[in-house]
Amino acid sequence: MAHSLSAKKRVRQNEKRRLRNRHRKDLVKGVVKNFDLAIAAGDVAKATDALKKVTQKLDRTAAKRTIHKNAASRKRSRLAKRLNTLKIKADSKAA
């Protein structure tokens, strides 16, 4: 248990930051889930829009330093690969 005033304040600050970071991560998970659902449904247009939202959310979360910028970049890249795979499959079915 914290005894000094500064240590008590640090505990309060850490709790606020933890909740804020958790909320941001939950939002990212939500938009990624929407992207996953669009990919599973095979809807290229919806998945493209969802990827745009995921990218924005990841970039903003990384800018706030909740997640590392390289982690955000890596996740963005992997999701874009999945979308490109879906696009290739859709084009091969259309042809």
Buried (B, 14 or more C-beta within 10 A) or exposed (E): EEEEEEEEEEEEEEEEEEEEBEEBEEBBEEBBEBBBEBBEEEBBEBBBBBBEBBBEBBBBBBEEEBBEEEEBEEBBEEBEEBBEEBEEEBEEEEE
